[in-house]
Amino acid sequence: MKAITIPQPYAFEILSGRKTIEATEWDSLHRGDILICSARKPAFSNEEMEEIEDEYGTLFLYGHALCIARVVDVRPMRDGDEEKALMEEIDPDAYAWVFEEIRPVVPCPAKGKQEFFEVDDSLIEASPFKFNEPVAVKEGTAAQEFGVDFSGWHGRAADIYNEEGEPRIRVAWDSLSLKMIPLSILQRCEKEGIDWTGALLRFPQIESSQARDTFDDVEEAIEEIIESNPSIFGS
């Protein structure tokens, strides 16, 4: 598959659907699917990148294939593109690559090059879920080490990890599921430095669902849990 390299955080912004236009210095006749890979070097300083990671709630991957996007147009930038390109103003000398149908892939190392390069199709495994797609956990899914049955819990599909050759997807719990977490689990997670706001699951363990809340509801639920349990979180 044809691939292009885009530095972080822009590659993640395309993956997550925040950014649907990428401004580049070069034109192209290519239309159709393309693999978006993250560059090995970030667009900003380490300090700035850490701040952006905190804002987005993720850790950026560098030098990896991240998603497949369908290129529907490549043209000179024009007024109105700045919002979809996440820019304050357009670059009149740049070309707008317009993306649709963003599909995450299981991250795999990709040594980028300038302009197009090829990645073997056998290395590309598309995720069955879009980034931030509402999902529900299937019956019989449990975290044995914690003694928690996740059956029927809901959340949103987030980062994908390749753990020892097996893909896992992080499900960020929605506000209703967050409020179901037992205090004993919150205590253990906080003590051991484990993220309790989501869980790593296999693709077959989840299915598409309907959103039950908003991102603001999730933030409010997390804040409420922390504020209501000062003995656990030290606040």
C-alpha positions as CSV (number, residue, x, y, z in Angstrom):
1,M,0.0,0.0,0.0
2,K,1.1,3.5,-0.7
3,A,2.1,5.4,2.4
4,I,3.1,8.8,3.5
5,T,4.9,10.1,6.7
6,I,3.4,12.8,8.8
7,P,5.0,14.1,12.0
8,Q,3.3,13.9,15.4
9,P,0.9,15.3,16.6
10,Y,-0.6,15.7,13.1
11,A,-0.6,12.0,12.4
12,F,-2.5,11.3,15.6
13,E,-4.9,14.2,14.8
14,I,-5.7,12.5,11.5
15,L,-6.1,9.1,13.2
16,S,-8.5,10.5,15.8
17,G,-10.6,12.4,13.2
18,R,-9.7,15.8,14.5
19,K,-7.9,16.7,11.3
20,T,-9.3,15.9,7.9
21,I,-7.0,18.1,5.8
22,E,-3.2,17.9,5.7
23,A,-1.3,20.8,4.3
24,T,1.8,19.7,2.3
25,E,4.3,21.2,0.0
26,W,3.6,18.7,-2.8
27,D,0.8,17.9,-5.2
28,S,-0.4,14.4,-6.2
29,L,-2.7,12.7,-8.6
30,H,-3.3,9.8,-6.1
31,R,-6.8,9.2,-5.0
32,G,-8.0,6.4,-2.8
33,D,-6.5,4.6,0.2
34,I,-3.2,5.6,1.7
35,L,-1.4,4.5,4.8
36,I,-0.7,7.3,7.3
37,C,2.6,6.7,9.2
38,S,4.1,8.8,12.0
39,A,7.5,10.3,11.5
40,R,10.3,9.5,13.9
41,K,10.8,13.1,14.8
42,P,8.0,15.3,16.3
43,A,6.8,18.6,14.9
44,F,7.6,20.4,18.2
45,S,9.9,20.3,21.2
46,N,9.7,17.4,23.7
47,E,8.1,19.8,26.3
48,E,5.4,20.9,23.9
49,M,4.7,17.4,22.8
50,E,4.2,16.3,26.4
51,E,1.7,19.1,26.8
52,I,-0.2,18.0,23.7
53,E,-0.2,14.4,24.9
54,D,-1.7,15.5,28.2
55,E,-4.4,17.5,26.3
56,Y,-5.3,14.5,24.0
57,G,-4.9,11.9,26.7
58,T,-2.5,9.6,24.8
59,L,1.1,8.8,24.2
60,F,2.2,9.4,20.6
61,L,3.8,6.6,18.6
62,Y,6.7,7.6,16.4
63,G,7.9,5.7,13.3
64,H,4.7,3.6,13.1
65,A,1.8,3.0,10.7
66,L,-1.3,4.4,12.4
67,C,-4.3,4.5,10.0
68,I,-5.6,4.2,6.5
69,A,-7.3,7.2,5.0
70,R,-9.1,7.7,1.7
71,V,-7.7,10.6,-0.3
72,V,-10.6,12.3,-2.0
73,D,-8.8,15.4,-3.3
74,V,-5.4,17.1,-3.5
75,R,-5.6,20.8,-4.4
76,P,-4.2,24.2,-3.5
77,M,-5.4,25.3,-0.1
78,R,-8.3,27.7,-0.1
79,D,-10.3,29.8,2.4
80,G,-12.2,27.6,4.8
81,D,-9.6,24.8,4.9
82,E,-8.0,26.1,8.0
83,E,-10.6,24.7,10.4
84,K,-10.4,21.1,9.0
85,A,-6.6,21.4,8.8
86,L,-6.4,22.7,12.4
87,M,-4.5,25.8,11.3
88,E,-5.1,29.4,12.3
89,E,-4.9,30.5,8.7
90,I,-4.3,28.8,5.4
91,D,-0.9,28.5,3.7
92,P,-1.5,29.9,0.1
93,D,1.5,28.0,-1.1
94,A,0.4,24.6,0.3
95,Y,-1.6,21.8,-1.1
96,A,-4.6,20.5,0.8
97,W,-4.8,16.7,1.0
98,V,-8.5,16.0,1.8
99,F,-9.1,12.7,3.8
100,E,-12.2,10.7,4.5
101,E,-13.0,7.3,6.0
102,I,-10.2,7.1,8.5
103,R,-9.6,3.5,9.7
104,P,-7.1,2.8,12.5
105,V,-4.6,0.0,12.0
106,V,-2.7,-2.2,14.4
107,P,0.5,-0.1,14.7
108,C,3.6,-1.6,13.0
109,P,7.0,0.0,12.6
110,A,7.3,1.9,9.3
111,K,10.5,3.6,8.1
112,G,9.2,6.7,6.4
113,K,10.6,8.5,3.4
114,Q,9.9,11.8,1.7
115,E,6.7,11.7,-0.4
116,F,5.3,8.2,-1.2
117,F,6.8,4.9,-0.1
118,E,5.4,1.3,-0.1
119,V,4.4,-0.8,2.9
120,D,3.8,-4.5,2.5
121,D,0.0,-5.2,2.6
122,S,0.7,-8.3,4.8
123,L,1.9,-6.0,7.6
124,I,-1.3,-3.9,7.6
125,E,-4.2,-5.0,9.9
126,A,-7.1,-2.7,9.9
127,S,-9.1,-2.2,13.1
128,P,-12.8,-3.1,13.0
129,F,-13.5,0.0,15.1
130,K,-13.0,3.7,14.4
131,F,-11.2,5.9,16.9
132,N,-13.7,7.1,19.6
133,E,-16.4,4.7,18.2
134,P,-18.9,3.7,21.0
135,V,-18.5,0.1,21.9
136,A,-19.9,-2.4,24.4
137,V,-18.1,-5.3,26.0
138,K,-19.4,-8.8,25.1
139,E,-20.8,-11.2,27.7
140,G,-18.2,-13.4,29.4
141,T,-15.3,-10.8,29.3
142,A,-13.6,-10.5,32.6
143,A,-10.3,-9.3,34.0
144,Q,-9.3,-12.4,36.0
145,E,-6.4,-10.7,37.8
146,F,-8.8,-8.1,39.1
147,G,-11.9,-10.3,39.5
148,V,-14.0,-7.9,37.5
149,D,-16.6,-9.0,35.0
150,F,-16.7,-6.3,32.2
151,S,-19.8,-7.8,30.5
152,G,-22.1,-5.1,29.3
153,W,-19.7,-2.2,30.2
154,H,-19.6,0.6,27.6
155,G,-16.9,2.9,26.4
156,R,-15.2,4.3,23.3
157,A,-12.5,2.6,21.2
158,A,-9.2,4.4,21.7
159,D,-5.5,3.5,21.2
160,I,-4.4,0.2,19.7
161,Y,-1.4,-1.7,20.9
162,N,0.4,-4.7,19.5
163,E,1.3,-6.8,22.6
164,E,3.5,-9.8,21.7
165,G,1.9,-10.0,18.2
166,E,-1.7,-9.8,19.5
167,P,-3.6,-6.6,19.0
168,R,-5.3,-5.0,22.0
169,I,-7.6,-2.0,21.9
170,R,-8.0,0.4,24.8
171,V,-11.6,1.0,25.7
172,A,-12.0,4.3,27.5
173,W,-15.0,3.7,29.8
174,D,-18.0,5.9,29.5
175,S,-19.4,7.8,32.5
176,L,-21.9,5.1,33.5
177,S,-19.3,2.4,33.5
178,L,-16.8,4.5,35.4
179,K,-19.3,4.8,38.2
180,M,-19.5,1.0,38.4
181,I,-15.8,0.5,39.2
182,P,-15.5,-1.0,42.7
183,L,-13.5,1.0,45.3
184,S,-11.2,-1.9,45.8
185,I,-10.2,-1.8,42.1
186,L,-9.7,2.0,42.3
187,Q,-7.4,1.5,45.3
188,R,-5.3,-1.2,43.6
189,C,-5.0,0.7,40.4
190,E,-3.9,3.9,42.1
191,K,-1.4,2.0,44.3
192,E,0.1,0.1,41.3
193,G,0.0,3.0,38.9
194,I,-2.6,1.3,36.6
195,D,-5.0,3.4,34.5
196,W,-8.5,2.7,35.8
197,T,-10.3,4.9,33.2
198,G,-10.2,2.2,30.6
199,A,-9.1,-1.4,29.8
200,L,-7.1,-3.2,27.2
201,L,-9.3,-5.7,25.4
202,R,-9.1,-8.0,22.3
203,F,-11.1,-7.0,19.2
204,P,-13.5,-10.0,19.6
205,Q,-14.3,-9.0,23.1
206,I,-16.1,-5.8,22.1
207,E,-18.8,-4.8,19.6
208,S,-20.2,-1.5,18.2
209,S,-22.8,0.2,20.3
210,Q,-24.6,3.5,20.8
211,A,-23.1,6.4,22.8
212,R,-24.7,6.8,26.2
213,D,-23.1,10.0,27.2
214,T,-20.7,12.8,26.0
215,F,-17.0,13.4,26.5
216,D,-17.9,16.1,29.1
217,D,-19.9,13.5,31.0
218,V,-16.8,11.3,31.2
219,E,-14.6,14.1,32.4
220,E,-17.2,15.0,35.1
221,A,-17.4,11.4,36.2
222,I,-13.6,11.1,36.6
223,E,-13.4,14.3,38.6
224,E,-16.3,13.2,40.8
225,I,-14.7,9.8,41.5
226,I,-11.4,11.5,42.4
227,E,-13.0,14.2,44.6
228,S,-15.2,11.6,46.4
229,N,-12.4,9.4,47.4
230,P,-9.6,11.5,49.0
231,S,-8.3,8.5,50.9
232,I,-7.5,6.8,47.5
233,F,-6.4,9.7,45.5
234,G,-4.8,11.9,48.2
235,S,-6.9,15.0,47.3
